[in-house]
Amino acid sequence: MRCLTVGIVLAAASLPLAVRAQAPTSIQAKEAPKAAGKETPKAYVPGLEQFMNLILVEHNKLWFAAKARNWPLAEYQLGEIKEIMGDVQDFVPVFKNLPLAEMLDAVITKEIAMLEKSIEAKDYKAFTAGYDKLTQACNACHQGTENGFVVITRPTRPAFTNQDYRPNKQ
C-alpha cells in the first residue's frame, strides 16, 4: 500500500515537470505553425491517466478532510475534484468511443451534488454515504470503459503525511 501511495504522490508531483519537459517530435515541429519565423511547440495536454491520478489524490484528501470535520477543506477538495472532472470533459470528452464527458456530467449532477449538500449541512453520516456513492460511480465508470481493474476504495491513511486535516482553530 505504501508503494501505491508513493506512486500517487510521485505521479501528481511529476505532472508539472512533464508539462515543461514535453517537447514536440521532429514531425510535430515540422507541422507546427510558425510564429515570427520560429517553430511553435505543440501544447501539452495531460492524458486521461494524469487527470484520474489527480482526482485520486483529491478523493483521498476529501475523505480525511471530512473525517476530521474540516468542512471548509472538504468543500475545497470536492471543488478540486469538480474542476478536474471539468477539465476531463473539455480535454477528453470521448474515451474508447464512449461519451466520457456525459458520463462525468451524470456524476457531477448526482453524486457530487449530494456530497456538496452533506458538506454544507456538516452531516458526516450523509457525507460517508455520498462518498461511498461517488466511489461506486467511479468504479462503475471504470467498468464501463473496460478499466475495471482500476478499483477505488475508501482510503485507510492520508496520501500526504505533511497535511494537517484538522479544522483551523482561529
C-alpha positions in Angstrom: 0.0 0.0 0.0 2.9 2.3 0.8 4.2 1.8 -2.8 0.8 2.8 -4.2 0.8 6.0 -2.0 4.4 6.9 -3.1 3.4 6.2 -6.7 0.4 8.5 -6.5 2.5 11.2 -4.9 5.2 10.9 -7.5 2.7 10.9 -10.3 1.0 14.1 -9.0 4.3 15.8 -8.3 5.8 15.0 -11.7 2.9 16.4 -13.7 4.3 20.0 -13.7 7.7 18.6 -14.7 6.1 16.6 -17.5 4.3 19.7 -18.8 7.6 21.6 -19.0 9.5 18.6 -20.4 7.0 17.9 -23.2 8.8 18.7 -26.4 7.5 18.2 -29.9 8.8 15.4 -32.0 10.5 16.4 -35.2 7.3 15.6 -37.1 5.3 17.8 -34.8 7.8 20.6 -35.1 7.6 20.4 -38.9 3.8 20.5 -38.8 3.6 23.2 -36.1 2.6 26.7 -37.3 5.5 29.2 -37.5 5.3 32.4 -35.5 7.7 35.2 -36.4 10.0 32.6 -38.1 10.1 30.3 -35.1 8.6 26.9 -34.7 5.8 26.8 -32.1 5.9 23.7 -29.9 2.8 21.6 -29.5 0.9 22.5 -26.4 0.9 19.8 -23.7 -2.4 18.3 -22.8 -2.4 15.7 -20.0 -3.8 12.3 -20.8 -6.8 10.8 -19.0 -4.5 8.9 -16.6 -2.9 12.1 -15.4 -6.3 13.7 -14.7 -7.5 10.5 -13.0 -4.4 10.4 -10.8 -5.1 13.9 -9.6 -8.8 13.0 -8.9 -7.5 10.1 -6.9 -5.3 12.4 -4.8 -8.2 14.8 -4.2 -10.5 11.9 -3.4 -8.1 10.8 -0.7 -7.8 14.3 0.8 -11.6 14.8 0.6 -12.1 11.7 2.8 -9.7 12.9 5.5 -10.9 16.5 5.5 -14.5 15.3 6.2 -13.3 12.6 8.7 -11.7 15.5 10.6 -14.9 17.5 10.3 -12.9 20.2 8.4 -15.8 21.2 6.3 -14.2 24.2 4.5 -11.3 21.9 3.5 -13.8 19.2 2.4 -15.6 21.8 0.3 -12.4 22.9 -1.3 -11.3 19.3 -2.1 -14.6 18.5 -3.6 -14.3 21.7 -5.7 -10.9 20.5 -6.9 -12.5 17.1 -8.0 -15.2 19.0 -9.9 -12.6 21.2 -11.6 -10.5 18.3 -12.7 -13.7 16.5 -13.9 -14.5 19.6 -15.9 -11.0 19.5 -17.4 -11.6 15.9 -18.4 -14.8 16.9 -20.1 -13.0 19.6 -22.0 -9.9 17.7 -23.0 -11.0 14.0 -23.1 -14.7 14.2 -23.9 -14.7 10.8 -25.6 -12.7 7.7 -24.4 -12.8 4.4 -26.1 -15.7 5.7 -28.2 -17.7 6.3 -25.1 -19.1 9.8 -24.1 -16.9 10.4 -21.1 -18.0 14.0 -20.8 -21.6 12.9 -20.5 -20.7 10.1 -18.0 -18.9 12.6 -15.8 -21.8 15.1 -16.1 -24.0 12.5 -14.6 -21.6 12.0 -11.7 -21.3 15.8 -11.1 -25.1 16.4 -11.1 -25.8 13.4 -8.9 -23.0 12.1 -6.6 -21.1 15.4 -6.4 -24.2 17.4 -5.8 -25.2 15.0 -2.9 -21.7 15.5 -1.4 -22.0 19.3 -1.7 -25.2 19.2 0.3 -23.8 16.9 3.0 -20.7 19.2 3.4 -22.9 22.3 3.5 -25.0 20.6 6.2 -21.9 19.4 8.0 -23.5 16.0 8.1 -20.8 13.4 8.4 -23.2 10.4 8.1 -24.7 11.8 4.8 -21.1 12.6 3.7 -19.9 9.0 4.1 -23.0 7.7 2.2 -22.3 10.2 -0.5 -18.6 9.5 -0.6 -19.3 5.8 -1.0 -21.7 6.5 -3.8 -19.1 8.7 -5.6 -16.6 5.9 -5.2 -19.1 3.4 -6.6 -19.8 5.8 -9.6 -16.0 6.0 -10.2 -15.8 2.2 -10.2 -18.8 1.8 -12.5 -17.2 4.2 -15.0 -14.0 2.2 -14.8 -16.1 -1.0 -15.5 -17.9 0.8 -18.4 -14.7 1.8 -20.0 -13.1 -1.7 -19.7 -10.8 -0.4 -17.0 -12.5 -2.5 -14.2 -9.0 -3.4 -13.0 -8.9 0.1 -11.5 -10.8 -0.2 -8.3 -11.1 2.8 -5.9 -11.9 2.4 -2.2 -12.1 4.5 0.9 -8.5 5.4 1.9 -7.1 4.0 5.1 -4.5 6.7 5.6 -3.7 10.1 4.0 -1.7 10.1 0.8 0.2 13.0 2.2 1.6 12.9 5.7 2.6 16.6 5.7 -1.0 17.9 5.6 -3.0 18.5 8.8 -6.7 17.8 8.1 -7.9 19.1 11.4 -10.0 22.3 11.3 -8.2 25.5 11.9 -8.7 26.9 15.4 -8.9 30.6 14.9 
